[in-house]
Amino acid sequence: MENNVVLTMRGIYKEFPGVKALQNVDFTLCKSEIHALMGENGAGKSTLVKCLTGVYEKDAGEICIDGKDGPVLIRSPQDAQNLGISTVYQEITLCPNLTVAENMFIGRGNYKFINWSAQEKKADEILEKLNIPAKASQQLGTCSLAVQQMVAIARAVDMDCKVLILDEPTSSLDEREVELLFTLMRELKANGVGIIFITHFLDQVYEVCDKITVLRNGELVGEYLIKDMPQVELVSAMLGKALDDISKLKDEKGKFNEASETVYEAHDLSSAEGVKPFDFKIRKGEVNGFTGLLGSGRSESVRAIFAADRVTGGSVKVNGKDVKISKPKDAMKNGIGYLPEDRKGDGIIADLSVKDNIILAQQVLKGFWSPFKKAEAEKIADEYIKLLQIKTASKETPIKALSGGNQQKVILARWLLTHPQYLILDEPTRGIDVGTKTEIQKQVLKLSKDGVGITFISSEIQEMLNVCTRLVVMKDRNIVGELRDDQLSQENIMKTIAGGN
């Protein structure tokens, strides 16, 4: 083995009832390397990491550390930590009510004899060395998400981690915060740490990584140097097919039609979440988007439309008739569906089955005293699992067991079942793979051709340009402009934001 190899995984197998999650997967990580682990949702990335960190016990294969020939046994996260393997997850797992120093040293040592002033001093030294903009005495909850993740990384570094796993660390960060995180990653790389970087943002992979390993359907596709793997080939390797579907998306998009029948119209709508009074309308078959920088009010605006936040003013018309929408059920009764930004918090009911999550919204409309018959619910679930190609062992599988992309498809199925005339999709593809993103975008365009009015919000501007015929541009919770058809470009969006008052 090479002297600079810090981790070798050979022939890893992992099987769950009815699912071969990993089949003969190899993975190698070197010191001073940032290595992207790529693949669609369900490709096996998370399972491989969980085998490495002791969350799952592998069925076969071996793991070697520091280039040594002899394999190690990793039966728990503590075993992994003792071997110098640390993980920082997308959701922060630290304690926001404790200080930065307390979070860095919690669970280490005997609390009866801790010298907290010495610990704070040591924490400040680590933070300064890693250029992390935080103080040891600062309450963690007052720090930005990016800084909280950096504190989790600092904790791992101080525990002499040799392998650092970053699982979707940038999904909730803005551009400035992402660059702060990348600066820290590069510094750790220079200090000899091997980093496994899991993300769905392809541009970020090419900005910060040295190598890419691609998994598909639980199998190894290959390991590649960044310089030898153009983006278009990477996407093709992840999907296992050519990119015709992606390239055809723009061709399938229609044109904005001013004459189309108005489905929903609001005047001076405002909410308790600080959305300033705004006018808005959506037409039959239109795909409209709300765009703007983080904090511009995109999500708050659509939450006001659906009455997910308390509406404080304004009037609403649906199909030209005055209606009162003061709670989500009012919106649902008027043919409005809403896929929320926070999939886990506001979208799925984690312990319910895939079937029960699909029928949930329609059951609310029917009333809980008129439950679906078992055979009818099963038929519906089977139909939508097939329609949206939801990967699940069974319709009775708890939705929490599905990948993020498949959870998102279940929520989309939930709203399609209500046959909405206006559907709001807030970040429907966040944290999911390229292939599933394309499937959802194609579904959006199909729905628009069927006459459904759609509002589509994404942090990835290119994704909105793929499907939207009109963009409402926001800044500081105000609408500052509108772009249509040929006006739609990243440059024009930025100019509109910059020129907004």
C-alpha positions as CSV (number, residue, x, y, z in Angstrom):
1,M,0.0,0.0,0.0
2,E,1.0,3.6,-0.6
3,N,2.3,5.4,2.4
4,N,-0.2,8.3,2.0
5,V,-3.3,6.1,2.0
6,V,-5.3,6.8,5.2
7,L,-8.4,4.6,4.5
8,T,-9.0,1.5,2.3
9,M,-12.4,-0.2,2.1
10,R,-12.4,-3.4,0.0
11,G,-15.3,-5.6,-1.2
12,I,-18.0,-4.0,1.1
13,Y,-21.3,-5.7,1.1
14,K,-24.5,-4.7,3.0
15,E,-27.9,-6.2,2.5
16,F,-31.3,-5.2,4.1
17,P,-34.5,-7.2,3.7
18,G,-35.3,-7.1,0.0
19,V,-32.5,-4.6,-0.8
20,K,-28.9,-5.1,-1.7
21,A,-27.6,-1.7,-0.5
22,L,-23.9,-2.3,-1.3
23,Q,-22.3,-4.9,-3.5
24,N,-18.5,-5.4,-3.6
25,V,-17.8,-1.7,-3.2
26,D,-14.2,-0.4,-2.9
27,F,-13.1,3.0,-1.7
28,T,-9.7,4.5,-1.0
29,L,-8.9,7.8,0.7
30,C,-5.4,9.4,0.9
31,K,-4.0,11.9,3.4
32,S,-4.3,15.6,2.3
33,E,-7.1,14.7,-0.1
34,I,-10.7,15.9,-0.5
35,H,-12.6,13.0,-2.1
36,A,-16.2,13.4,-3.3
37,L,-18.6,10.4,-2.8
38,M,-21.2,10.8,-5.5
39,G,-24.4,9.1,-6.7
40,E,-28.1,9.4,-6.8
41,N,-30.3,9.0,-3.8
42,G,-30.3,5.3,-3.0
43,A,-26.9,4.7,-4.7
44,G,-25.4,3.5,-1.4
45,K,-23.4,6.6,-0.3
46,S,-25.0,6.8,3.2
47,T,-24.9,3.0,3.7
48,L,-21.1,3.0,2.9
49,V,-20.5,5.8,5.3
50,K,-22.6,4.1,8.0
51,C,-20.6,0.9,7.6
52,L,-17.4,3.0,7.9
53,T,-18.6,4.8,11.1
54,G,-20.0,1.8,12.9
55,V,-23.7,2.7,12.6
56,Y,-24.2,-0.4,10.4
57,E,-22.2,-3.6,10.6
58,K,-21.1,-4.6,7.1
59,D,-22.0,-8.1,5.9
60,A,-18.6,-8.7,4.1
61,G,-15.4,-6.8,3.2
62,E,-12.6,-5.2,5.1
63,I,-11.6,-1.8,6.3
64,C,-7.9,-0.7,6.7
65,I,-6.6,2.4,8.4
66,D,-3.3,4.3,7.8
67,G,-2.2,2.0,5.0
68,K,-1.8,-1.0,7.3
69,D,-2.5,-4.4,5.7
70,G,-4.5,-5.7,8.7
71,P,-8.3,-4.9,8.7
72,V,-9.9,-3.2,11.7
73,L,-13.2,-4.0,13.3
74,I,-15.7,-1.1,13.6
75,R,-18.8,-2.1,15.5
76,S,-19.9,1.3,16.8
77,P,-19.4,5.0,16.2
78,Q,-17.1,5.0,19.3
79,D,-14.9,2.4,17.5
80,A,-14.7,4.7,14.5
81,Q,-13.9,7.7,16.6
82,N,-11.1,5.8,18.4
83,L,-9.6,5.1,15.0
84,G,-9.7,8.8,14.0
85,I,-12.9,8.7,11.9
86,S,-15.3,11.6,12.5
87,T,-18.5,12.7,10.8
88,V,-20.2,16.1,10.5
89,Y,-23.8,15.8,9.3
90,Q,-26.1,18.1,7.4
91,E,-28.2,18.5,10.6
92,I,-26.1,20.0,13.4
93,T,-25.8,17.4,16.2
94,L,-24.3,19.7,18.8
95,C,-26.1,21.5,21.6
96,P,-27.1,25.1,20.7
97,N,-27.8,26.0,24.4
98,L,-24.2,25.3,25.4
99,T,-21.1,27.4,24.6
100,V,-18.8,26.7,21.8
101,A,-16.1,25.3,24.2
102,E,-18.6,23.1,26.0
103,N,-19.7,21.7,22.6
104,M,-16.1,21.0,21.6
105,F,-15.3,19.1,24.8
106,I,-18.6,17.6,25.8
107,G,-18.4,13.9,26.5
108,R,-14.7,14.0,26.9
109,G,-13.1,13.6,30.3
110,N,-14.4,13.6,33.9
111,Y,-16.8,16.5,34.5
112,K,-15.9,16.6,38.2
113,F,-12.4,17.8,37.4
114,I,-12.8,19.9,34.3
115,N,-11.0,23.3,34.4
116,W,-13.4,25.3,32.2
117,S,-11.2,28.4,32.0
118,A,-8.4,26.2,30.6
119,Q,-10.8,24.5,28.2
120,E,-12.0,27.8,26.9
121,K,-8.5,29.0,26.4
122,K,-7.7,25.8,24.5
123,A,-10.9,26.1,22.5
124,D,-10.0,29.7,21.5
125,E,-6.5,28.5,20.4
126,I,-8.1,25.8,18.1
127,L,-10.7,28.3,16.7
128,E,-7.9,30.8,16.0
129,K,-5.7,28.2,14.4
130,L,-8.5,27.1,12.1
131,N,-9.6,30.7,11.4
132,I,-13.1,29.9,12.7
133,P,-15.0,33.2,13.4
134,A,-16.3,32.3,16.9
135,K,-15.4,32.7,20.5
136,A,-15.1,29.8,23.0
137,S,-17.5,31.5,25.5
138,Q,-20.1,32.2,22.8
139,Q,-23.4,30.3,23.0
140,L,-23.4,28.0,19.9
141,G,-27.0,28.9,19.0
142,T,-25.9,32.5,18.3
143,C,-23.6,31.3,15.6
144,S,-24.6,30.9,11.9
145,L,-25.1,27.4,10.6
146,A,-21.8,27.5,8.8
147,V,-19.9,28.4,12.0
148,Q,-21.8,25.7,13.9
149,Q,-20.6,23.1,11.3
150,M,-17.1,24.5,11.6
151,V,-17.2,24.0,15.4
152,A,-18.3,20.4,14.8
153,I,-15.3,20.1,12.5
154,A,-13.0,21.7,15.1
155,R,-14.2,19.2,17.7
156,A,-13.3,16.4,15.3
157,V,-9.9,17.9,14.5
158,D,-9.0,18.2,18.2
159,M,-9.8,14.5,18.6
160,D,-7.0,13.7,16.1
161,C,-9.3,12.7,13.3
162,K,-7.5,11.3,10.3
163,V,-10.7,10.8,8.2
164,L,-13.3,13.6,8.2
165,I,-16.7,12.8,6.6
166,L,-18.8,15.9,5.6
167,D,-22.3,14.8,4.7
168,E,-24.2,17.5,2.8
169,P,-22.6,20.3,4.8
170,T,-23.5,23.1,2.4
171,S,-27.2,22.4,1.7
172,S,-28.4,25.2,4.1
173,L,-25.5,27.7,3.6
174,D,-25.3,30.8,1.5
175,E,-22.4,31.5,-0.9
176,R,-20.3,33.4,1.7
177,E,-20.7,30.6,4.3
178,V,-19.8,27.9,1.7
179,E,-16.6,29.7,0.9
180,L,-15.8,29.9,4.7
181,L,-16.3,26.2,5.0
182,F,-14.2,25.5,1.9
183,T,-11.3,27.6,3.3
184,L,-11.4,25.4,6.4
185,M,-11.5,22.2,4.4
186,R,-8.5,23.3,2.4
187,E,-6.6,24.1,5.6
188,L,-7.4,20.7,7.0
189,K,-6.3,19.1,3.8
190,A,-2.9,21.0,4.0
191,N,-2.6,19.5,7.5
192,G,-2.9,16.0,6.2
193,V,-6.5,15.2,7.0
194,G,-8.4,13.0,4.4
195,I,-11.9,14.4,3.8
196,I,-14.9,12.5,2.3
197,F,-17.2,15.1,0.9
198,I,-20.8,14.1,0.1
199,T,-22.9,16.7,-1.8
200,H,-25.4,17.1,-4.7
201,F,-23.9,20.4,-5.7
202,L,-21.7,19.5,-8.7
203,D,-20.1,23.0,-9.0
204,Q,-18.8,22.6,-5.4
205,V,-17.3,19.3,-6.2
206,Y,-15.2,20.8,-9.0
207,E,-14.3,23.8,-6.8
208,V,-12.8,21.9,-3.8
209,C,-12.3,18.2,-4.5
210,D,-9.3,16.2,-5.9
211,K,-11.1,12.9,-6.7
212,I,-14.5,11.5,-7.2
213,T,-15.9,8.0,-6.5
214,V,-19.3,7.3,-8.1
215,L,-21.8,4.7,-6.8
216,R,-24.9,3.6,-8.6
217,N,-27.5,1.1,-7.3
218,G,-25.2,0.0,-4.5
219,E,-22.3,-0.8,-6.9
220,L,-19.0,1.0,-7.6
221,V,-19.0,2.8,-11.0
222,G,-15.5,4.1,-10.7
223,E,-12.9,6.4,-9.1
224,Y,-11.8,9.5,-11.1
225,L,-9.5,12.4,-10.8
226,I,-11.4,15.7,-11.0
227,K,-9.2,16.9,-13.9
228,D,-10.1,13.8,-16.0
229,M,-13.9,13.9,-15.4
230,P,-15.9,16.6,-17.1
231,Q,-19.3,17.4,-15.4
232,V,-21.3,16.1,-18.2
233,E,-19.5,12.7,-17.9
234,L,-19.9,12.7,-14.1
235,V,-23.7,13.2,-14.4
236,S,-23.9,10.4,-17.1
237,A,-21.9,8.1,-14.8
238,M,-24.2,8.8,-11.9
239,L,-27.4,8.2,-13.9
240,G,-26.1,5.4,-16.0
241,K,-27.5,6.9,-19.2
242,A,-27.0,9.8,-21.6
243,L,-28.1,13.3,-20.8
244,D,-30.8,13.7,-23.4
245,D,-33.5,14.0,-20.6
246,I,-31.6,17.0,-19.1
247,S,-30.9,18.7,-22.4
248,K,-34.5,18.4,-23.6
249,L,-36.0,20.1,-20.5
250,K,-35.7,23.6,-21.9
251,D,-37.2,22.5,-25.2
252,E,-40.3,21.1,-23.4
253,K,-40.8,24.4,-21.5
254,G,-43.7,26.5,-22.9
255,K,-44.0,30.3,-23.2
256,F,-45.6,32.7,-20.8
257,N,-49.2,33.3,-21.9
258,E,-50.8,36.5,-20.6
259,A,-54.2,35.5,-21.9
260,S,-54.4,32.3,-19.9
261,E,-57.1,32.0,-17.3
262,T,-56.1,33.3,-13.9
263,V,-56.3,30.5,-11.3
264,Y,-55.2,32.4,-8.2
265,E,-54.9,36.1,-7.5
266,A,-53.8,38.0,-4.4
267,H,-53.9,41.7,-3.6
268,D,-51.9,43.3,-0.8
269,L,-51.2,39.9,0.8
270,S,-49.1,40.0,4.0
271,S,-48.2,37.7,6.8
272,A,-47.0,37.6,10.4
273,E,-43.6,36.5,9.2
274,G,-42.7,40.0,7.9
275,V,-43.9,39.6,4.3
276,K,-44.7,43.1,3.0
277,P,-48.0,43.5,1.2
278,F,-47.7,42.1,-2.3
279,D,-49.8,41.5,-5.4
280,F,-49.5,38.2,-7.2
281,K,-51.4,36.0,-9.7
282,I,-50.8,32.7,-11.4
283,R,-52.4,31.5,-14.6
284,K,-53.5,28.1,-15.8
285,G,-50.6,26.1,-17.0
286,E,-48.0,28.6,-16.0
287,V,-44.8,27.8,-14.2
288,N,-43.8,30.8,-12.1
289,G,-40.8,31.1,-9.7
290,F,-39.9,33.3,-6.8
291,T,-36.2,34.1,-6.8
292,G,-33.8,36.2,-4.7
293,L,-31.0,35.9,-2.3
294,L,-31.2,33.9,1.0
295,G,-33.6,35.8,3.3
296,S,-35.3,37.7,0.4
297,G,-38.7,36.4,1.4
298,R,-39.3,33.7,-1.2
299,S,-40.5,31.0,1.1
300,E,-42.4,33.4,3.4
301,S,-44.4,34.7,0.4
302,V,-45.6,31.2,-0.7
303,R,-46.3,30.3,2.9
304,A,-48.6,33.4,3.0
305,I,-50.3,32.2,-0.1
306,F,-51.0,28.8,1.5
307,A,-51.7,30.4,4.9
308,A,-49.0,28.2,6.4
309,D,-48.1,31.4,8.3
310,R,-50.7,33.7,9.8
311,V,-52.1,36.0,7.1
312,T,-52.4,39.6,8.4
313,G,-53.9,41.3,5.4
314,G,-55.0,41.2,1.8
315,S,-57.6,39.7,-0.4
316,V,-57.7,36.5,-2.5
317,K,-59.5,35.3,-5.6
318,V,-59.6,31.8,-6.9
319,N,-60.9,31.3,-10.4
320,G,-62.2,34.9,-10.3
321,K,-64.2,34.5,-7.1
322,D,-63.5,36.1,-3.7
323,V,-62.4,33.5,-1.2
324,K,-61.1,33.6,2.4
325,I,-57.9,31.6,3.0
326,S,-56.9,31.9,6.7
327,K,-55.5,28.4,7.2
328,P,-54.0,25.6,5.1
329,K,-57.2,23.6,4.9
330,D,-58.9,26.6,3.3
331,A,-56.2,26.7,0.6
332,M,-56.6,22.9,0.1
333,K,-60.3,23.2,-0.3
334,N,-59.7,25.8,-3.0
335,G,-57.4,23.5,-5.0
336,I,-54.1,24.7,-3.7
337,G,-51.3,22.3,-2.8
338,Y,-48.0,23.1,-1.1
339,L,-44.8,21.1,-0.9
340,P,-42.8,22.9,1.9
341,E,-39.2,23.8,2.0
342,D,-38.6,21.9,5.3
343,R,-39.2,18.3,4.1
344,K,-38.5,16.7,7.5
345,G,-40.2,19.4,9.7
346,D,-43.3,20.3,7.6
347,G,-43.5,17.6,5.0
348,I,-43.2,13.9,6.0
349,I,-44.8,12.2,8.9
350,A,-41.7,10.1,9.6
351,D,-43.3,7.1,11.4
352,L,-46.2,6.7,9.0
353,S,-45.9,4.4,6.0
354,V,-45.3,5.6,2.4
355,K,-49.0,4.7,1.7
356,D,-50.3,6.8,4.6
357,N,-48.1,9.8,3.7
358,I,-49.4,9.7,0.1
359,I,-53.1,9.7,1.1
360,L,-52.7,12.2,4.0
361,A,-53.8,15.4,2.3
362,Q,-56.7,13.8,0.5
363,Q,-57.8,12.2,3.8
364,V,-57.8,15.7,5.4
365,L,-60.1,16.9,2.6
366,K,-62.4,13.8,3.0
367,G,-62.4,14.2,6.8
368,F,-61.1,11.7,9.3
369,W,-64.5,10.3,9.9
370,S,-64.5,9.1,6.3
371,P,-61.4,7.0,6.1
372,F,-60.1,5.4,2.9
373,K,-61.0,1.8,2.5
374,K,-57.9,-0.3,2.8
375,A,-58.1,-1.7,-0.8
376,E,-58.6,1.8,-2.2
377,A,-55.7,3.3,-0.2
378,E,-53.4,0.4,-1.4
379,K,-54.5,0.9,-5.0
380,I,-53.7,4.7,-4.8
381,A,-50.3,4.1,-3.2
382,D,-49.4,1.5,-5.8
383,E,-50.5,3.9,-8.6
384,Y,-48.4,6.8,-7.4
385,I,-45.3,4.7,-6.5
386,K,-45.3,3.5,-10.1
387,L,-46.1,6.9,-11.6
388,L,-43.3,8.7,-9.8
389,Q,-40.9,5.7,-9.7
390,I,-40.6,5.9,-5.9
391,K,-37.9,3.5,-4.7
392,T,-39.3,1.7,-1.6
393,A,-39.3,-1.9,-0.4
394,S,-43.1,-1.7,0.2
395,K,-45.9,0.8,0.4
396,E,-46.0,-0.1,4.1
397,T,-42.4,0.9,4.6
398,P,-42.1,3.9,7.0
399,I,-41.2,7.0,5.0
400,K,-38.3,7.8,7.3
401,A,-36.5,4.7,5.8
402,L,-36.5,6.2,2.3
403,S,-33.8,8.4,0.8
404,G,-34.4,12.2,0.7
405,G,-35.3,12.2,-3.0
406,N,-37.9,9.4,-2.6
407,Q,-39.4,11.1,0.4
408,Q,-39.8,14.2,-1.8
409,K,-41.5,12.1,-4.4
410,V,-44.0,10.8,-1.8
411,I,-44.9,14.4,-0.8
412,L,-45.4,15.3,-4.4
413,A,-47.6,12.2,-4.8
414,R,-49.6,13.4,-1.8
415,W,-50.5,16.7,-3.6
416,L,-51.0,15.2,-7.0
417,L,-53.7,12.9,-5.5
418,T,-55.7,16.1,-4.5
419,H,-55.7,17.1,-8.2
420,P,-54.7,20.7,-7.5
421,Q,-55.3,23.6,-9.9
422,Y,-52.4,25.5,-8.2
423,L,-49.4,23.7,-6.8
424,I,-46.6,25.4,-4.8
425,L,-43.2,23.6,-4.8
426,D,-40.7,25.2,-2.4
427,E,-37.2,23.7,-2.9
428,P,-38.6,20.4,-4.2
429,T,-35.1,19.1,-5.3
430,R,-32.9,20.3,-2.4
431,G,-30.5,17.7,-1.2
432,I,-31.5,15.2,-3.9
433,D,-29.6,13.7,-6.8
434,V,-29.3,14.9,-10.4
435,G,-31.5,12.1,-11.8
436,T,-34.4,12.7,-9.4
437,K,-34.1,16.4,-9.9
438,T,-34.6,15.9,-13.6
439,E,-37.6,13.5,-13.0
440,I,-39.2,16.2,-10.8
441,Q,-38.6,18.9,-13.3
442,K,-40.1,16.8,-16.1
443,Q,-43.1,16.1,-13.8
444,V,-43.5,19.9,-13.3
445,L,-43.6,20.5,-17.1
446,K,-46.1,17.7,-17.6
447,L,-48.4,19.2,-14.9
448,S,-48.2,22.6,-16.5
449,K,-49.2,21.1,-19.9
450,D,-52.2,19.5,-18.1
451,G,-53.2,23.0,-17.0
452,V,-51.9,23.1,-13.4
453,G,-50.6,26.5,-12.3
454,I,-47.2,26.0,-10.5
455,T,-44.9,28.1,-8.4
456,F,-41.4,26.6,-8.3
457,I,-38.7,27.8,-5.9
458,S,-35.1,26.6,-6.0
459,S,-31.8,27.9,-4.6
460,E,-30.3,26.8,-7.9
461,I,-31.1,29.5,-10.4
462,Q,-30.3,27.3,-13.4
463,E,-33.0,24.8,-12.2
464,M,-35.6,27.6,-12.2
465,L,-34.5,28.7,-15.7
466,N,-35.1,25.2,-16.9
467,V,-38.8,25.1,-16.0
468,C,-40.1,28.7,-15.3
469,T,-41.7,31.0,-17.9
470,R,-41.9,33.9,-15.4
471,L,-39.8,34.8,-12.4
472,V,-40.8,37.1,-9.5
473,V,-37.6,38.7,-8.1
474,M,-37.5,39.5,-4.4
475,K,-35.2,41.5,-2.2
476,D,-35.6,42.2,1.6
477,R,-39.1,40.6,1.5
478,N,-40.3,42.9,-1.3
479,I,-41.0,42.1,-4.9
480,V,-38.5,44.2,-6.9
481,G,-39.1,43.0,-10.4
482,E,-40.5,40.4,-12.8
483,L,-38.8,38.6,-15.7
484,R,-40.4,36.6,-18.5
485,D,-39.4,34.3,-21.3
486,D,-36.4,35.8,-23.2
487,Q,-35.6,38.0,-20.2
488,L,-34.9,35.0,-18.1
489,S,-31.1,34.7,-17.3
490,Q,-28.9,34.6,-14.3
491,E,-27.4,38.0,-15.3
492,N,-30.9,39.7,-15.5
493,I,-31.8,38.2,-12.1
494,M,-28.7,39.6,-10.5
495,K,-29.2,43.0,-12.2
496,T,-32.8,43.1,-10.9
497,I,-31.8,42.2,-7.4
498,A,-29.0,44.8,-7.4
499,G,-31.3,47.5,-8.8
500,G,-34.1,46.8,-6.4
501,N,-34.8,49.4,-3.8
